């Protein structure tokens, strides 16, 4: 069972819709922008390049920028690569 399964399923479907329409070969920001549009059309609240402060033992150690955050619940990281490697 996935956390937020209903939302996650809609996000995955939106990803496939964007990928099937655009195909491959673009930079990540193209896919990010297209996916943000698609998710908003589905009724999601979407924040792009959302800053998240990171803490360690109660102390701020930096910030992280999530490509997309859907409904303030789900972080999406967009990756565009010719081939997947183990790091992905």
Order of alpha helices (4+ residues) and beta strands (2+ residues): alpha-alpha-beta-beta-beta
